Amino acid sequence: MNAISPLPSLIPENAPFSSEQRAWLNGFFAAYLGVNGGPEPAETVEPAEPEDFPWHDPTLSLAERLALAQDKKPERQLMAAMAQLDCGQCGYLCQTYAEAVWSGAEADAGRCVPGGKETQRKLKELLGTLEPLRDGTAVAVPAVKSSGPVGQSRDRPALATLVDAHPLNRSGSEKDVRHVVLDLSATDVTYEAGDSLGVFARKNPVLVQAVLDRIGATGEEMVAFDGDALPLRQVLLSKVDIARPSDECMLFLATRAFDGEEALKLQTLAAGEGPADLIEADLLDLLQAFPSVMPSLPGLLKSLDRLQPRLYSIASSSKAHPREVHLTVSAVRWDSNERMRTGIGSCYLADFAKPGDVIPVFVQKSHGFAPPADDGAPAIMVGPGTGIAPFRAFLEEREARSAKGRNWLFFGDQKRTTDFLYEDQIIDWQRRGLLSRLDLAFSRDQAEKIYVQTRMRENAGELWAWLEQGAHFYVCGDAKRMASDVEKALLDIAVGPGGKSPAEAKAWLDGLVKAGRYQRDVY
């Protein structure tokens, strides 16, 4: 007989309810919001002996990471296939997720949201190749979970209330970036500048309804899911990923196709091949493209990956905004196959969730990404676009602490007139001296593209002087392009004004990392 998992504690202990009422409400909201309970997990265990992981760099391509790990033990090769962000979105770190998959303690190889299908397929390929090396013994590997307060891990989320999600861009912008405010007053959630917030999003209800219509369901059917009986609509909205159906889902649909040619095409798609317009298909695309497919509900739900929470860099200091948490979220929308597509987390917050809605959230603690502990130390922050989020938090934090250290912000986007996020607050910080330096790079305000790394090179001498005076250097934003270009600029500055050889510049940067003075929050 299976043990019954305890319900998550969504209602604070100090809420004005009896224990019986609190238990009932916990059960109601857990089912409604699609949040699972679970046994108390173990704390993360650090490896017994320190190892160097040269592939643990999100700016490297998958092929480059795998090449660096090709002679390492199997679990390290699996680790190289992860997105290398240590974001905690999967419930693990990259290292512990790889170890859990290799040991057999974790059967789900589709948890790496940033890595997407590229990671999922590479894990499957590697596991097949490395299978002869496995001993068949499953070893428990700890996830990044906590048995601490509600809201401090993905398995014990708290209920925040959406206050607002207003646009930060002005009229005429090609982007839609929102300043999201969540009220934490009914929770015991705490956070620090540099932390991230995990959000349990619900998918586009229009997409869910279209899937229900295609499979001939009302959505009110009660289905068994992870030991609970839930309405089918609720499972599709908040429990499974229908925006990025797994390869296993495609193989399952192939078994439910009454047309042999359609079955073969689905098998080809599951192998990562097939028509270009279906490579990034969602579940509705597949069901419409292959009309002979008639899936059974139990098999369909079993074949889909679990919907993972979305993580966002926190854009506020709790010292400046007690009992609130702020996010800077770019709403992702695009057209494909004559249909508007929406990002799961971003458009949930921007479009589908309404002020007053309760949203399950948790704080993902940062791995050292934080303002300088020394309030007298200078800080250089490079955060174009939504990468400004943690640095808004840093500056609010340093202001609240009356930190005397100088602050230098590099910010960039497309156009100053429409895309200068938090312009009033940033200019006010500059006017009042909290920002000692502000360098802006708006790429489309002139014929020649100007980026934050351009501004770094233009100010190479002064930037090097700040670093020589003990400044901490921070980067937040796109890992593959911006963060990589910023690092190249930093190395060039070490070679130029710093007078170092390329090898010395690399050793200097490695030393900066080990000293905790070069930190990245990249995605």
C-alpha positions as CSV (number, residue, x, y, z in Angstrom):
1,M,0.0,0.0,0.0
2,N,1.4,3.4,-1.0
3,A,2.0,6.0,1.7
4,I,-0.2,9.1,1.3
5,S,1.9,12.3,0.7
6,P,1.2,15.1,3.2
7,L,-0.6,18.1,1.8
8,P,1.4,21.2,1.3
9,S,0.9,24.0,3.9
10,L,-0.5,26.8,1.8
11,I,-2.4,28.5,4.6
12,P,-0.2,30.2,7.2
13,E,-0.3,28.9,10.7
14,N,-1.3,32.4,12.0
15,A,-4.3,32.7,9.6
16,P,-7.6,33.1,11.4
17,F,-8.8,29.5,10.9
18,S,-9.2,26.5,13.1
19,S,-6.9,23.5,12.4
20,E,-9.7,21.7,10.7
21,Q,-10.5,24.7,8.5
22,R,-6.9,25.1,7.7
23,A,-6.5,21.5,6.7
24,W,-9.6,21.7,4.4
25,L,-8.4,24.9,2.8
26,N,-4.9,23.4,2.3
27,G,-6.5,20.5,0.4
28,F,-8.8,22.7,-1.6
29,F,-6.1,25.0,-2.8
30,A,-3.6,22.2,-3.4
31,A,-6.1,20.6,-5.8
32,Y,-7.2,23.9,-7.4
33,L,-3.8,25.2,-8.0
34,G,-2.2,22.0,-9.0
35,V,0.4,21.9,-6.2
36,N,1.6,18.5,-4.8
37,G,2.5,17.6,-1.3
38,G,5.4,15.3,-0.7
39,P,7.6,13.7,1.8
40,E,10.1,15.9,3.5
41,P,13.2,16.0,1.2
42,A,16.8,15.7,2.2
43,E,19.1,18.7,2.4
44,T,21.6,19.2,-0.5
45,V,24.8,17.4,0.1
46,E,28.0,18.9,-1.2
47,P,30.5,16.5,-3.0
48,A,33.1,15.0,-0.7
49,E,36.0,16.2,-2.8
50,P,36.0,19.5,-4.8
51,E,36.0,19.0,-8.6
52,D,36.6,21.4,-11.5
53,F,33.7,21.4,-13.9
54,P,35.0,23.3,-17.0
55,W,31.8,22.5,-18.8
56,H,29.7,24.3,-16.1
57,D,29.6,27.5,-18.2
58,P,26.2,28.5,-19.7
59,T,27.9,30.6,-22.4
60,L,29.3,27.4,-24.0
61,S,27.4,25.5,-26.6
62,L,26.2,22.0,-25.9
63,A,28.9,20.5,-28.2
64,E,31.6,22.5,-26.4
65,R,30.4,21.3,-23.0
66,L,30.2,17.7,-24.0
67,A,33.7,17.8,-25.5
68,L,35.1,19.1,-22.2
69,A,33.4,16.2,-20.4
70,Q,33.9,13.4,-22.9
71,D,36.5,11.5,-20.8
72,K,34.8,12.0,-17.5
73,K,32.6,9.6,-15.6
74,P,29.0,9.1,-16.9
75,E,27.2,11.4,-14.5
76,R,29.6,14.3,-15.4
77,Q,28.9,13.7,-19.1
78,L,25.2,13.9,-18.3
79,M,25.9,17.1,-16.3
80,A,27.5,18.7,-19.4
81,A,24.2,18.2,-21.2
82,M,22.3,20.4,-18.7
83,A,21.8,24.1,-19.3
84,Q,24.5,24.9,-16.7
85,L,22.4,27.6,-15.0
86,D,22.0,26.0,-11.6
87,C,18.7,27.8,-11.6
88,G,17.0,25.1,-9.4
89,Q,14.0,25.1,-11.8
90,C,14.2,21.4,-12.1
91,G,14.4,20.9,-8.3
92,Y,18.1,20.1,-8.4
93,L,21.4,21.7,-9.3
94,C,22.9,20.7,-12.6
95,Q,25.3,18.3,-10.9
96,T,22.8,16.7,-8.6
97,Y,20.2,16.3,-11.4
98,A,22.7,14.5,-13.5
99,E,23.7,12.3,-10.6
100,A,20.1,11.5,-9.9
101,V,19.3,10.6,-13.5
102,W,22.4,8.4,-13.7
103,S,21.8,6.6,-10.5
104,G,18.1,6.0,-11.3
105,A,16.8,8.0,-8.4
106,E,15.2,10.4,-10.9
107,A,13.4,8.9,-13.8
108,D,12.3,12.2,-15.4
109,A,14.9,13.4,-17.9
110,G,12.7,16.3,-19.0
111,R,13.1,18.6,-16.1
112,C,15.7,21.0,-17.5
113,V,13.4,23.8,-18.8
114,P,16.3,26.1,-20.0
115,G,17.9,23.1,-21.8
116,G,14.7,22.2,-23.5
117,K,14.5,19.2,-25.9
118,E,18.1,19.6,-26.8
119,T,19.1,18.6,-23.3
120,Q,16.3,16.0,-23.1
121,R,17.3,14.2,-26.3
122,K,21.0,14.4,-25.5
123,L,20.4,12.8,-22.1
124,K,18.5,10.0,-23.7
125,E,21.3,9.5,-26.2
126,L,24.0,9.5,-23.5
127,L,22.1,7.1,-21.3
128,G,21.8,4.7,-24.2
129,T,25.5,4.9,-25.0
130,L,26.6,4.7,-21.3
131,E,24.1,2.0,-20.3
132,P,26.8,-0.8,-20.1
133,L,28.5,1.2,-17.4
134,R,25.5,1.3,-15.0
135,D,25.4,-1.1,-12.1
136,G,21.6,-0.9,-11.8
137,T,21.8,0.4,-8.2
138,A,19.6,3.4,-7.6
139,V,21.2,5.8,-5.1
140,A,19.1,8.6,-3.5
141,V,20.5,12.0,-4.6
142,P,19.2,15.1,-2.9
143,A,17.3,17.7,-4.8
144,V,17.5,21.4,-4.1
145,K,14.6,21.3,-1.7
146,S,14.1,22.4,1.9
147,S,12.2,21.1,4.8
148,G,12.2,24.7,6.1
149,P,9.4,27.4,6.0
150,V,6.6,27.4,3.4
151,G,7.7,29.3,0.4
152,Q,11.4,28.5,0.6
153,S,11.2,25.5,-1.8
154,R,9.3,24.3,-4.8
155,D,7.7,21.5,-2.8
156,R,6.3,23.8,-0.2
157,P,5.1,26.9,-2.1
158,A,3.3,29.8,-0.5
159,L,0.3,31.7,-1.9
160,A,1.1,35.2,-3.0
161,T,-1.5,37.6,-4.3
162,L,-1.0,39.4,-7.6
163,V,-1.3,43.2,-7.1
164,D,-0.3,44.5,-10.5
165,A,1.5,43.7,-13.8
166,H,1.8,47.1,-15.6
167,P,3.9,47.7,-18.8
168,L,7.3,49.3,-18.4
169,N,7.7,50.0,-22.1
170,R,6.2,53.1,-23.6
171,S,3.8,53.2,-26.6
172,G,5.6,52.2,-29.8
173,S,8.0,49.7,-28.3
174,E,8.4,46.3,-30.0
175,K,8.5,44.7,-26.5
176,D,6.1,44.2,-23.7
177,V,7.9,44.1,-20.4
178,R,5.9,44.1,-17.2
179,H,6.6,45.2,-13.7
180,V,4.9,42.5,-11.6
181,V,4.1,43.1,-8.0
182,L,3.1,40.2,-5.7
183,D,1.8,40.7,-2.2
184,L,3.4,38.4,0.4
185,S,1.4,39.7,3.4
186,A,-0.5,36.4,3.9
187,T,2.8,34.4,3.8
188,D,5.9,34.0,5.9
189,V,8.1,34.3,2.7
190,T,11.4,36.1,3.0
191,Y,14.0,36.8,0.4
192,E,17.3,38.6,-0.2
193,A,18.5,40.8,-3.1
194,G,19.9,38.3,-5.7
195,D,17.4,35.6,-5.1
196,S,14.9,34.4,-7.7
197,L,11.2,33.7,-7.4
198,G,9.7,30.5,-8.6
199,V,6.2,30.9,-10.0
200,F,3.7,28.0,-10.6
201,A,2.1,29.3,-13.8
202,R,-1.1,28.2,-15.5
203,K,-1.2,27.8,-19.2
204,N,-3.2,29.7,-21.8
205,P,-6.8,28.8,-21.2
206,V,-7.6,29.2,-24.9
207,L,-4.9,26.6,-25.8
208,V,-6.3,24.2,-23.1
209,Q,-9.9,24.6,-24.4
210,A,-8.7,24.0,-28.0
211,V,-7.0,20.7,-26.9
212,L,-10.2,19.7,-25.0
213,D,-12.3,20.4,-28.1
214,R,-9.9,18.3,-30.3
215,I,-10.0,15.3,-28.0
216,G,-13.8,15.5,-27.5
217,A,-13.6,16.3,-23.7
218,T,-15.4,18.8,-21.6
219,G,-12.6,19.3,-19.1
220,E,-14.8,18.3,-16.2
221,E,-13.8,14.6,-16.5
222,M,-12.1,13.5,-13.3
223,V,-8.7,11.9,-14.0
224,A,-6.2,10.1,-11.8
225,F,-3.0,12.2,-11.5
226,D,-0.1,11.6,-9.1
227,G,-2.4,9.9,-6.6
228,D,-5.2,12.5,-6.8
229,A,-8.5,12.8,-8.6
230,L,-8.6,16.1,-10.5
231,P,-10.6,17.7,-13.3
232,L,-9.0,17.2,-16.6
233,R,-9.0,20.9,-17.3
234,Q,-7.1,21.5,-14.1
235,V,-4.4,19.0,-15.0
236,L,-3.9,20.5,-18.5
237,L,-3.8,24.0,-17.1
238,S,-1.3,23.5,-14.3
239,K,0.1,20.0,-14.1
240,V,1.5,18.9,-17.5
241,D,3.4,20.6,-20.3
242,I,1.3,20.8,-23.4
243,A,3.3,23.6,-24.9
244,R,6.4,21.4,-25.4
245,P,5.2,17.8,-25.7
246,S,7.9,15.3,-24.9
247,D,9.3,12.8,-27.4
248,E,7.5,10.1,-25.3
249,C,4.2,11.9,-26.0
250,M,4.9,11.8,-29.7
251,L,5.6,8.1,-29.6
252,F,2.4,7.6,-27.6
253,L,0.4,9.5,-30.1
254,A,2.0,7.4,-32.9
255,T,0.5,4.3,-31.2
256,R,-2.9,6.0,-31.2
257,A,-2.8,6.9,-34.9
258,F,-5.2,4.9,-37.1
259,D,-3.3,6.1,-40.2
260,G,0.0,4.3,-40.7
261,E,1.7,7.2,-42.5
262,E,0.8,9.6,-39.6
263,A,2.2,7.1,-37.1
264,L,5.5,7.0,-39.0
265,K,5.7,10.9,-39.1
266,L,5.1,11.1,-35.4
267,Q,7.9,8.6,-34.8
268,T,10.2,10.7,-37.0
269,L,9.3,13.8,-35.0
270,A,10.1,12.0,-31.8
271,A,13.6,11.4,-33.2
272,G,14.1,15.1,-33.7
273,E,13.5,15.1,-37.4
274,G,10.5,15.7,-39.6
275,P,8.7,18.8,-41.0
276,A,10.2,22.1,-39.9
277,D,6.8,23.5,-39.0
278,L,6.3,20.8,-36.5
279,I,9.7,20.7,-34.8
280,E,8.5,23.2,-32.2
281,A,4.9,22.0,-32.2
282,D,2.7,22.1,-29.1
283,L,0.2,19.4,-28.3
284,L,-2.6,21.2,-30.3
285,D,-0.4,21.4,-33.4
286,L,0.3,17.6,-33.2
287,L,-3.4,16.8,-32.7
288,Q,-4.4,19.0,-35.6
289,A,-1.6,17.8,-37.9
290,F,-2.5,14.2,-37.4
291,P,-6.3,13.9,-37.4
292,S,-6.3,10.1,-37.1
293,V,-4.8,10.3,-33.6
294,M,-7.4,9.5,-30.9
295,P,-5.5,9.4,-27.6
296,S,-6.7,7.8,-24.4
297,L,-6.7,10.3,-21.4
298,P,-4.6,8.1,-19.0
299,G,-2.0,7.4,-21.7
300,L,-1.8,11.0,-22.9
301,L,-1.4,12.5,-19.4
302,K,1.3,9.9,-18.5
303,S,3.3,10.7,-21.6
304,L,3.4,14.4,-21.0
305,D,6.2,16.0,-19.0
306,R,5.3,17.7,-15.7
307,L,5.0,21.4,-15.9
308,Q,8.0,23.0,-14.2
309,P,7.8,26.3,-12.3
310,R,9.2,29.4,-14.0
311,L,12.0,31.3,-12.3
312,Y,12.4,35.1,-12.4
313,S,15.2,37.3,-10.9
314,I,13.7,39.3,-8.0
315,A,13.7,43.0,-8.9
316,S,13.1,44.4,-5.4
317,S,14.7,44.7,-2.0
318,S,12.6,43.5,0.9
319,K,14.0,46.4,2.9
320,A,12.5,48.8,0.4
321,H,9.2,46.9,-0.2
322,P,8.3,45.0,3.0
323,R,5.9,42.1,2.3
324,E,6.1,42.6,-1.5
325,V,8.2,41.0,-4.2
326,H,8.7,42.6,-7.6
327,L,9.6,40.9,-10.9
328,T,10.6,42.3,-14.4
329,V,8.9,40.0,-16.9
330,S,9.1,40.2,-20.7
331,A,5.8,38.8,-22.1
332,V,6.7,36.3,-24.8
333,R,4.3,36.1,-27.8
334,W,4.8,35.0,-31.3
335,D,2.9,33.8,-34.4
336,S,3.3,30.3,-35.8
337,N,1.1,28.3,-38.1
338,E,-1.5,31.1,-38.1
339,R,-1.9,31.0,-34.3
340,M,-0.7,33.3,-31.6
341,R,1.7,31.5,-29.2
342,T,2.3,32.7,-25.6
343,G,5.1,32.1,-23.1
344,I,3.8,30.0,-20.2
345,G,5.0,32.0,-17.3
346,S,5.4,35.4,-18.8
347,C,1.9,35.6,-20.4
348,Y,0.3,34.0,-17.3
349,L,1.6,37.0,-15.3
350,A,0.9,39.5,-18.0
351,D,-2.4,38.4,-19.5
352,F,-4.2,35.6,-17.7
353,A,-3.7,36.1,-14.0
354,K,-5.7,39.1,-12.7
355,P,-5.1,41.4,-9.7
356,G,-6.3,39.5,-6.6
357,D,-5.5,36.1,-7.9
358,V,-3.5,33.8,-5.6
359,I,-0.3,32.3,-7.2
360,P,1.9,29.6,-5.7
361,V,5.4,30.9,-5.4
362,F,8.7,30.0,-3.7
363,V,12.1,31.6,-3.2
364,Q,15.1,30.1,-4.9
365,K,18.1,31.2,-3.0
366,S,21.0,32.5,-5.1
367,H,24.3,30.8,-5.2
368,G,26.4,33.8,-4.1
369,F,24.8,36.3,-6.5
370,A,24.3,39.2,-4.1
371,P,25.4,42.8,-3.5
372,P,28.8,43.1,-2.0
373,A,28.8,42.2,1.7
374,D,31.2,45.1,2.3
375,D,29.0,48.2,2.0
376,G,32.2,50.2,1.1
377,A,33.0,48.0,-2.0
378,P,32.3,49.4,-5.4
379,A,29.8,47.5,-7.7
380,I,29.7,47.4,-11.5
381,M,26.4,46.0,-12.8
382,V,25.8,45.1,-16.4
383,G,22.1,44.4,-17.1
384,P,20.5,45.1,-20.4
385,G,16.8,44.6,-21.0
386,T,15.1,42.5,-18.2
387,G,18.7,41.9,-16.9
388,I,18.1,45.1,-15.0
389,A,15.9,43.2,-12.5
390,P,18.4,42.1,-9.9
391,F,20.3,45.3,-10.1
392,R,17.2,47.3,-9.3
393,A,17.1,45.1,-6.2
394,F,20.8,45.6,-5.5
395,L,20.5,49.4,-5.7
396,E,17.4,49.5,-3.5
397,E,19.3,47.2,-1.1
398,R,22.4,49.4,-1.0
399,E,20.3,52.5,-0.6
400,A,18.4,51.0,2.3
401,R,21.7,50.0,3.9
402,S,23.2,53.4,3.3
403,A,26.1,51.7,1.6
404,K,28.9,54.1,0.8
405,G,30.4,52.0,-2.0
406,R,30.2,53.5,-5.5
407,N,27.7,52.0,-8.0
408,W,28.2,51.8,-11.8
409,L,25.3,50.6,-14.0
410,F,25.4,49.6,-17.7
411,F,21.9,49.4,-19.1
412,G,20.8,48.9,-22.7
413,D,17.8,48.0,-24.8
414,Q,16.4,49.0,-28.3
415,K,15.3,52.6,-28.0
416,R,15.6,55.1,-25.2
417,T,12.2,56.7,-25.9
418,T,10.3,53.4,-25.5
419,D,12.6,50.9,-23.7
420,F,14.3,52.6,-20.9
421,L,13.0,50.4,-18.1
422,Y,12.7,52.0,-14.7
423,E,13.9,55.3,-16.2
424,D,12.5,57.6,-13.6
425,Q,13.9,55.6,-10.7
426,I,17.3,55.1,-12.4
427,I,17.7,58.8,-13.3
428,D,16.7,59.8,-9.7
429,W,19.4,57.4,-8.3
430,Q,21.9,59.1,-10.6
431,R,20.8,62.6,-9.6
432,R,21.0,61.7,-5.9
433,G,24.4,60.1,-6.2
434,L,23.5,56.5,-5.5
435,L,24.6,55.8,-9.0
436,S,28.1,57.2,-9.5
437,R,28.2,56.2,-13.1
438,L,25.4,55.3,-15.6
439,D,26.2,54.2,-19.1
440,L,23.4,53.6,-21.6
441,A,23.4,51.6,-24.8
442,F,20.3,51.8,-27.0
443,S,21.1,49.7,-30.0
444,R,18.5,51.1,-32.5
445,D,18.8,54.8,-31.8
446,Q,21.5,55.2,-34.4
447,A,22.7,53.4,-37.6
448,E,25.5,51.6,-35.8
449,K,24.4,49.1,-33.1
450,I,25.7,50.0,-29.7
451,Y,25.6,47.5,-26.9
452,V,26.6,47.4,-23.2
453,Q,29.9,45.8,-24.1
454,T,30.5,48.7,-26.5
455,R,30.2,51.1,-23.6
456,M,32.5,48.9,-21.5
457,R,35.2,49.2,-24.1
458,E,34.7,53.0,-24.4
459,N,35.3,53.3,-20.6
460,A,38.0,50.6,-20.4
461,G,40.5,52.7,-18.4
462,E,38.1,53.7,-15.7
463,L,36.5,50.3,-15.5
464,W,39.9,48.7,-15.0
465,A,40.6,51.3,-12.2
466,W,37.4,50.4,-10.4
467,L,38.3,46.7,-10.6
468,E,41.8,47.4,-9.3
469,Q,40.1,49.2,-6.4
470,G,38.2,46.1,-5.4
471,A,35.0,46.5,-7.4
472,H,32.6,43.6,-7.8
473,F,31.5,42.9,-11.3
474,Y,28.0,41.5,-12.1
475,V,26.2,40.5,-15.3
476,C,22.6,39.5,-15.7
477,G,20.8,38.5,-19.0
478,D,21.2,36.3,-22.0
479,A,24.0,33.7,-21.5
480,K,24.8,32.7,-25.0
481,R,25.2,36.2,-26.6
482,M,25.3,39.1,-24.2
483,A,27.0,37.5,-21.2
484,S,29.6,35.9,-23.5
485,D,30.3,39.3,-25.3
486,V,30.6,41.1,-21.9
487,E,33.1,38.5,-20.7
488,K,35.2,39.0,-23.9
489,A,35.1,42.7,-23.3
490,L,36.3,42.2,-19.8
491,L,39.2,40.1,-20.9
492,D,40.1,42.7,-23.6
493,I,40.1,45.4,-20.9
494,A,42.5,43.2,-18.7
495,V,44.8,42.9,-21.7
496,G,44.5,46.6,-22.7
497,P,44.5,49.0,-19.7
498,G,45.4,46.0,-17.5
499,G,48.5,45.3,-19.4
500,K,48.1,41.5,-19.2
501,S,48.8,38.8,-21.7
502,P,45.7,36.8,-22.9
503,A,46.7,33.9,-20.6
504,E,47.3,36.3,-17.7
505,A,43.9,37.9,-18.3
506,K,42.2,34.5,-18.2
507,A,43.9,33.7,-14.9
508,W,43.0,37.1,-13.5
509,L,39.3,36.5,-14.4
510,D,39.4,33.1,-12.9
511,G,40.8,34.6,-9.7
512,L,38.0,37.2,-9.7
513,V,35.5,34.4,-9.9
514,K,37.1,32.5,-7.0
515,A,37.1,35.7,-4.9
516,G,33.4,36.1,-5.5
517,R,33.9,39.4,-7.3
518,Y,32.7,38.2,-10.8
519,Q,29.1,36.9,-10.6
520,R,26.6,36.1,-13.3
521,D,22.8,35.6,-13.2
522,V,22.3,34.4,-16.8
523,Y,19.6,32.5,-18.7
